[in-house]
Amino acid sequence: MPKIVFPVSRIEGHAQVVIEVHAGRVVSARFKATEYRGFEHFVKGVAPEQMVVIVPRICGVCSTAHHLASVKALEMAFGVIPPPLALSIRELLMLGQMIQNQATSLFLFTMPDRLGLSSILEAAGEAGSAEQLSSLAHRALQVRNAGTKLIDTAGGQFIHPVKAVIGGVTGGIEEKLAETMHGTLMKTLPMACELFDYYIEKSVALKEQLGTWGDDTPTHYIAAVSEYRPDYTGDSIRIMGPDGRILATFPASGYLNHIQFEESEYSYSEKSSYGGKVFRANSLARINLADYMGTPLADRYLEQFRESFERPAHAILLFDIARGIELIYALERAIEILRQPLDNDETMVGYRTRDSEGYGLVEAPRGPLIHHYRITNGIISEAKFILPTVHNIIAIEQALRNSVERYIDSDRIDMEIERAVGRVVRAFDPCIACATH
């Protein structure tokens, strides 16, 4: 049976899309993770305290989320409640992760799709558009860099942060350092709004060109947001049905009662579903589940989004617009926290190790991330990582099939199909390094 293979670029990690065609009909559309990591095996036998340093190496992009999920799993196992100041600094860490990731996905990965380019960086020197594109690339990198600096400020280093420990964080943020970071984000916020407005304008133009916002099949959504607004360090997962009703709310420890997993014969990444039904994680899930954002500019963008697309919104190119709303929210929320004293109270409490079991949950940029550890005889005897990209695999393949069918018939294959495949995959912003942990 003829196959069309597309390596996918501008995503985190290595993957390809394989389309099987017979007599002008699409028989299957498969998303294949082509690398394997094996961290669930590597960490067996290590001391629990070492996990918070080891697991960020699962992924250079999502290291902050793994760092915090690990700490939370061990605190549950040892019965530790960290002090409020430590929780504020951890929230700053997750906001830095969100700024860094959403800026990368929006302006470096998917903006070129809106402009008909392969990269805003490569195109910056092209005749006739050099000045505009150079400015665009420069500002995009500045916004991304603000997220990196925030991770550095709150986490001790910009990649693989080290500051979160069992019982809290190793220290507060000095007033002068907090002021400097606050000033950086204040300068970054209007720049991010300008870029996002431009991104929306180009997304509308792309929709007019394609005649669609992409696969809009009504589906389920999963996210670890609070009952009303985003909370990237929260403790509950919620599932929304295709009509917007909340069908389930559960802690990380209850994930096996609600999420079903299956191995793949052709990919290193497994797949998950909600009782056999397709669901989606990531930005669109969070925007659909949140009643409001809780910061002025992000709430204004959310109101405009709901006026245009209603709630729940289903079209996949709206993942990208939702990502922009979250970028603005993360900047505003971090500015709020940095106005507070962050070095005036205890940041850590003591603890005793014990043989037990723990679950750690954070809402990573790609959705709910769970670390599940079992500790026996003082060492990690079992570790399970529940990765958000896994929740999107079935939805990605469904969207791919719906998209490529537009470009294949019995007489020809429209070469627009290659760009369509890239747009679909990048809308979900998968992280393959995490998915094949």
C-alpha positions in Angstrom: 0.0 0.0 0.0 1.5 3.4 -1.0 2.8 5.5 1.9 3.6 9.2 2.2 6.1 10.0 4.9 6.6 13.5 6.3 9.4 14.3 8.8 8.0 17.0 11.1 10.1 20.1 11.9 9.6 23.0 14.3 8.4 20.7 17.2 10.1 19.5 20.4 11.8 16.2 19.5 11.8 13.9 16.5 8.6 12.6 14.9 7.2 11.8 11.5 3.7 11.5 9.9 2.9 8.4 7.8 -0.2 8.6 5.5 -1.4 5.3 3.9 -3.3 5.7 0.7 -5.3 3.2 -1.4 -7.2 4.1 -4.7 -7.2 7.8 -3.8 -8.5 7.2 -0.3 -6.7 7.9 3.0 -6.5 4.5 4.8 -4.7 5.7 7.9 -2.8 8.8 9.2 -0.2 7.9 11.9 1.9 10.1 14.1 5.2 8.3 15.0 7.6 9.3 17.8 10.9 8.0 16.5 13.1 8.3 19.6 13.1 6.4 22.9 14.3 7.7 26.3 13.7 5.1 29.0 13.8 7.2 32.2 11.2 5.1 33.9 13.9 2.3 34.0 16.9 4.5 34.7 15.6 5.9 37.9 14.8 2.6 39.6 17.1 2.1 42.6 18.0 5.8 43.1 17.5 7.7 46.4 14.3 9.7 46.4 16.1 13.0 46.9 18.0 12.5 43.7 14.8 12.4 41.6 14.3 16.2 41.6 17.7 16.6 40.0 17.5 13.6 37.6 14.0 13.9 36.1 14.4 17.5 34.6 16.8 15.8 32.2 13.9 14.0 30.6 13.4 17.2 28.5 15.4 20.4 28.1 12.2 22.3 27.3 9.9 20.9 30.0 12.5 20.5 32.7 10.8 23.0 35.1 7.6 21.1 35.0 9.3 17.8 35.7 11.3 19.4 38.5 8.2 20.5 40.3 6.1 17.4 39.6 8.9 15.3 41.1 9.1 17.5 44.3 5.3 17.3 44.7 5.3 13.5 44.4 7.9 13.1 47.1 6.2 15.6 49.4 3.0 13.6 49.1 5.0 10.4 49.8 6.6 11.9 52.9 3.6 13.9 54.1 5.2 17.3 53.7 3.4 20.6 53.3 5.7 23.4 52.0 5.3 27.0 53.3 3.2 29.6 51.3 6.3 31.6 50.2 7.7 28.4 48.6 4.5 27.9 46.7 4.6 31.5 45.4 8.2 31.0 44.1 7.2 27.6 42.5 4.3 29.4 40.8 6.8 31.9 39.3 8.8 28.9 38.0 5.8 27.5 36.2 4.9 30.9 34.8 8.4 31.3 33.5 8.1 27.9 31.8 4.8 29.0 30.3 6.2 32.3 28.9 9.2 30.5 27.4 7.2 27.7 25.8 4.3 29.7 24.5 6.5 32.4 23.0 8.6 29.6 21.3 5.5 27.8 19.9 3.7 31.0 18.8 6.5 33.1 17.3 9.2 30.6 16.3 7.3 27.4 15.5 3.9 28.5 14.1 4.4 32.1 13.0 6.2 30.9 9.9 3.1 29.0 8.9 1.1 32.2 8.9 3.7 34.0 6.9 4.4 31.2 4.3 8.0 30.9 5.5 10.1 28.0 6.8 11.6 30.2 9.6 11.3 33.8 10.8 15.1 33.6 11.5 16.2 32.4 8.1 13.9 34.8 6.3 15.1 37.8 8.3 17.7 38.6 5.7 15.5 38.3 2.6 15.3 41.3 0.3 12.2 43.5 0.7 11.2 42.1 4.0 14.4 42.1 6.0 13.6 45.0 8.3 10.1 43.8 9.3 11.1 40.2 9.8 14.3 41.1 11.6 12.3 43.1 14.1 9.7 40.3 14.4 12.4 37.7 15.1 14.3 40.1 17.6 11.1 40.8 19.6 10.0 37.2 19.6 13.4 36.1 21.1 13.1 38.9 23.7 9.7 37.7 24.9 11.0 34.1 25.0 14.1 35.3 26.9 12.0 36.9 29.5 10.6 33.5 30.4 14.1 32.0 30.6 15.2 34.8 32.9 12.2 34.2 35.2 13.0 30.5 35.5 16.6 31.6 36.3 15.4 34.1 38.9 13.0 31.7 40.6 14.7 28.4 40.0 18.4 29.1 40.4 19.4 28.4 36.8 17.6 28.8 33.5 17.7 25.2 32.3 17.2 22.2 34.7 16.3 24.4 37.7 17.5 23.3 41.1 15.8 25.5 43.7 12.7 23.4 44.4 13.4 20.8 47.1 11.4 18.5 49.2 9.7 20.8 51.8 9.9 24.0 49.8 12.6 26.0 48.0 16.2 26.6 49.0 15.7 30.4 49.4 13.6 33.4 48.6 14.2 36.1 45.9 16.1 39.1 47.1 14.2 42.5 46.7 16.7 43.9 44.1 16.6 40.8 42.0 12.8 40.7 42.1 12.7 44.4 41.1 14.9 43.8 38.1 12.8 40.8 37.0 9.6 42.9 37.5 11.1 45.7 35.3 12.0 43.2 32.6 8.5 41.7 32.5 6.9 45.2 32.4 8.9 46.0 29.3 8.1 42.6 27.8 4.3 42.7 28.3 3.4 45.4 25.6 5.9 43.8 23.2 4.1 40.4 23.7 0.7 42.0 23.1 1.9 43.6 19.9 3.3 40.3 18.6 0.1 38.5 19.6 -2.1 41.0 17.9 -0.1 40.6 14.7 -0.3 36.8 15.2 -4.1 36.9 15.4 -4.2 39.1 12.3 -2.1 36.6 10.3 -4.1 33.7 11.7 -7.4 35.2 10.5 -5.8 35.7 7.1 -4.6 32.1 7.0 -8.2 30.9 7.9 -9.5 33.0 5.0 -6.9 31.4 2.7 -7.7 27.9 3.8 -11.4 28.3 4.4 -11.2 26.6 7.8 -9.7 26.8 11.3 -8.9 23.2 11.0 -10.4 20.0 12.5 -13.4 21.2 14.7 -14.8 17.8 15.7 -16.4 18.2 19.1 -14.3 16.3 21.6 -13.4 16.0 25.3 -10.8 18.2 27.1 -8.5 17.5 30.0 -6.6 20.0 32.1 -5.4 20.6 35.7 -6.9 24.1 36.1 -8.8 25.3 39.2 -12.6 25.5 39.2 -12.5 29.0 37.7 -9.0 30.1 36.4 -5.6 28.8 35.4 -3.5 27.2 38.1 -0.4 25.6 36.8 0.6 24.2 40.2 -2.9 22.9 41.2 -3.9 19.5 42.6 -7.0 18.5 40.6 -7.6 17.4 37.0 -10.9 18.1 35.3 -12.4 16.6 32.2 -14.9 18.6 30.0 -17.3 16.9 27.6 -17.9 18.1 24.0 -20.9 20.2 25.1 -19.0 22.0 27.8 -20.2 20.0 30.8 -17.7 19.0 33.5 -17.7 15.2 33.5 -15.0 14.4 36.1 -12.8 16.1 38.7 -10.1 14.0 40.4 -6.7 14.2 42.0 -3.5 12.9 40.4 -3.8 9.6 42.4 -7.1 8.9 40.6 -5.8 9.1 37.1 -6.2 5.3 36.3 -9.9 5.5 37.1 -10.4 8.1 34.3 -7.7 7.7 31.7 -7.1 4.6 29.6 -3.7 3.9 28.1 -2.7 1.7 25.1 0.6 0.8 23.6 1.4 1.6 20.0 2.7 -0.9 17.4 4.4 1.8 15.3 5.5 4.6 17.7 7.5 4.8 20.9 4.8 6.9 22.4 1.7 5.3 23.9 -1.8 6.8 23.5 -4.5 7.7 26.1 -8.2 8.3 26.0 -11.2 9.0 28.2 -13.1 5.7 28.3 -12.1 5.1 24.7 -13.2 8.6 23.7 -10.8 11.1 22.1 -9.7 14.0 24.3 -7.4 16.9 24.0 -4.9 18.5 26.4 -2.8 21.7 26.1 -3.8 25.4 25.7 -7.3 25.0 24.2 -8.3 22.6 26.9 -7.3 25.1 29.6 -9.0 28.0 27.8 -12.2 26.0 27.5 -12.1 24.9 31.1 -11.3 28.3 32.7 -14.2 30.6 33.5 -11.8 33.6 33.4 -8.0 34.2 33.5 -7.9 36.7 36.4 -5.7 39.4 34.9 -6.9 42.4 32.9 -5.3 42.0 29.5 -5.7 38.2 29.4 -9.4 38.5 30.4 -9.9 41.0 27.5 -8.4 38.6 25.0 -10.4 35.7 26.4 -13.6 37.7 26.1 -12.8 38.5 22.4 -12.0 34.8 21.9 -15.3 33.6 23.3 -17.3 36.2 21.3 -15.7 34.8 18.1 -15.5 31.1 18.9 -17.9 30.4 21.8 -17.2 27.9 24.6 -16.1 25.2 24.2 -14.1 26.0 21.0 -13.0 23.0 19.0 -11.1 24.0 15.9 -7.4 23.0 16.2 -5.8 26.3 14.9 -7.4 27.9 18.0 -4.8 26.0 20.2 -2.4 28.7 19.0 -4.7 31.6 19.8 -5.3 30.1 23.2 -1.5 29.9 23.7 -1.2 33.6 23.1 -3.9 34.3 25.8 -1.9 32.2 28.2 1.3 34.0 27.3 -0.2 37.4 28.3 -1.7 35.9 31.4 1.6 34.4 32.5 3.4 37.8 32.1 0.7 39.6 34.0 0.5 37.1 36.8 4.3 37.0 37.3 4.3 40.8 37.5 1.7 40.5 40.3 3.7 38.0 42.3 7.0 39.9 41.9 5.3 43.0 43.5 5.1 41.0 46.7 7.9 40.5 49.2 9.6 37.2 48.3 12.4 37.0 50.9 10.6 37.8 54.2 9.5 34.3 55.4 10.6 30.7 55.7 10.9 28.9 52.4 11.4 25.3 53.6 10.2 22.8 56.3 11.9 19.6 57.5 10.8 16.1 56.6 11.5 12.5 57.2 11.8 9.9 54.5 9.6 6.8 54.6 8.5 3.9 52.4 5.4 5.1 50.7 3.8 6.2 47.4 3.3 9.7 46.0 1.7 11.5 43.1 2.9 14.9 41.8 0.8 17.0 39.5 1.5 20.2 37.5 -0.2 21.7 34.5 2.7 21.8 32.0 2.4 23.8 28.8 1.2 20.7 27.0 -1.3 19.6 29.7 -1.5 17.7 33.0 1.9 16.1 34.0 1.9 13.5 36.7 4.9 11.8 38.4 3.9 8.6 40.3 6.6 7.1 42.6 6.7 4.1 44.8 9.4 4.1 47.5 10.5 0.7 48.9 13.4 0.1 51.4 14.4 3.7 51.0 14.9 3.8 47.2 12.7 4.4 44.2 11.2 0.9 43.3 8.8 2.1 40.6 8.3 5.4 38.7 5.6 6.2 36.2 5.5 9.5 34.2 2.1 10.4 32.8 2.9 12.8 30.0 0.4 15.3 28.4 1.5 14.8 24.8 0.3 11.2 25.2 -3.2 12.5 25.8 -3.2 14.2 22.4 -1.9 11.4 20.1 -5.3 10.1 19.1 -6.6 13.7 18.5 -3.5 14.5 16.4 -4.1 11.4 14.2 -7.8 12.2 13.9 -7.0 15.8 12.9 -4.3 14.6 10.4 -6.7 12.3 8.7 -9.5 15.0 8.4 -6.9 17.4 7.0 -5.1 15.3 4.5 -8.3 14.0 3.0 -8.8 17.4 1.5 -5.6 17.1 -0.6 -5.8 13.5 -1.9 -8.0 12.1 -4.6 -7.8 9.3 -7.2 -6.0 11.5 -9.7 -3.5 13.5 -7.7 -2.0 14.6 -4.4 -2.0 18.4 -3.8 1.5 19.3 -2.5 -0.2 21.7 0.0 -0.6 18.5 2.0 3.0 18.9 3.4 2.2 22.3 4.8 -1.1 21.0 6.1 0.5 18.2 8.0 3.0 20.6 9.7 0.1 23.0 10.7 -1.9 20.2 12.3 1.0 18.7 14.3 2.3 22.1 15.4 -1.1 23.2 16.6 -0.9 20.5 19.3 2.7 21.5 20.1 3.8 17.9 21.0 7.0 17.2 23.0 8.4 13.9 21.8 11.3 13.8 24.3 8.6 13.7 27.1 6.2 11.4 25.4 8.8 8.7 25.0 10.4 9.3 28.5 
